[in-house]
Amino acid sequence: MPLWDIHTPVDFFSPTEKHSLAQSITKIYSMLPTFYVRVRFTELPADSYFTGGKPESNFVHLQIWHLARQLHGTEQRQGFLRKVDEVLNPVMEAKGCDWEYTIDESPMDMWKLNGITPPEANSAMEKEWKRADRPVKEAGKM
């Protein structure tokens, strides 16, 4: 699962903008079941974010966690960063804010959905999860 946790000032994005951004982020992960992609917007009051010890009112921080896939090698990592920039740069530049993002990767074997260990990448079962658009238990397994 990728989880994008987007920290913004209060009312930075409208509900329509949030929806549009979540859809654009989901498209980055077209190889995954769509339900793997989670986007969470956390709005911070003006007195809750500081940069260099000073209040910051026009800054967005995005924390991206990867569990379903890890990026290997410079070429794959740089390719992914380009995709992220293609989504974020126009949006953030139009908003006139400063922003940063960081990406953390966790081992897939430390992740479950609905108590189910997700299937291996590109496996028949993962294809079934993608088709069903939800976690599916294998017959005879709990």
C-alpha positions, 0 to 999 in steps of 0.5 A: 500500500502506498499511503500519502499523508498530506499535511496542509494549512486549514482549508488549503485544498477544497474538497474538489481539489482533494478528490482530484489530487487523490485520483492523480496520485492513484494513477501513479500506481496503475500496476496496483489494486486501486484500494491499495492507494490511500491518501489522507489530508491532515489540516494543521491550524496556523499555530501548529506548524513551525519552520526554523522556530517560526510559524509557517502558514503556507507550507505543505509536507507530504509523507509517502509510505510504500509497503506494496512495492519497493523502489530498487536502483537509481533509475527506478527511484528517479522514474518514480520521483518524476511521476510524483513531480508531474502530479505535485509540481503543477498543483503546488506551484498554482497554490503558491506554497512551499512543499516537500515530500519524503518517501519511506519504504517498509518490508511487505511482510510487515503489512496486512489488510483485513488480517490477510497477508497481501499476495506477492507482487504480480501474482495471480492472487494479486490480480484477483485482488485488483479485479475484485478491488478489495482483499480476497481470502484464498480458498481454504486459508484464513 
